[in-house]
């Protein structure tokens, strides 16, 4: 089973974004950039216009939309060079509309992943799993850094893996070495990390690689 770590850029302004991108740009093949609208989550992050044309980099970029009305972002994100879009089930809630957005993202040539907050029942997405390229479990409540991993999320991951043995499972938030090791044992495919690697990205990613990949 292939596993990988994807560092995350959580930035509240353009200056912070540039600093964090510079630190991470050579660290991994995949990098996630967070977008927050101040509505779906209280924090307001960078705008799409703050992101450079990503096609000039060798990395693959994924966008994590912690926003209301995620469908309105898709065209701009594609134009910027993103290869994967992650949006929250809770930002839409209507299963048919969630399915429609999954299909729309995929017709645009990008991967489409559903994110679930810690309190959301996975039965909400049971019938549309076959149309998603993956499911991202939030290990914390979205929109804030430096939170502790919420233990009940482990069981939700186990439940989804029993439900669908092939789907790619991604986890974001609250990561440390102990959490990473537990997530490896329950067959998580992708681990996102931001706060844990913020002070020393290269060294911290090497430590995570040892216990997760």
Buried (B, 14 or more C-beta within 10 A) or exposed (E): EEBBBBBBBBBBEEEBBBEBBEBBBEBBEBBBBBBBBEEBBEBBBBEBEBBEEBEEBEBBBBBBBBBBEBBEBBEBBBEBBBBBBBBBBBBBEEBEEBBBBBEBBBEBEBBBBBBBBBEBEBEBBEEBBEBBBBBBBBBBBBBBBEBEBBEEBBEBBEEBBEBBEEBBBBBBBBBBBEBBEBBBEBBBBBBBBBBBBBEEBEEBBEBBBEBBE
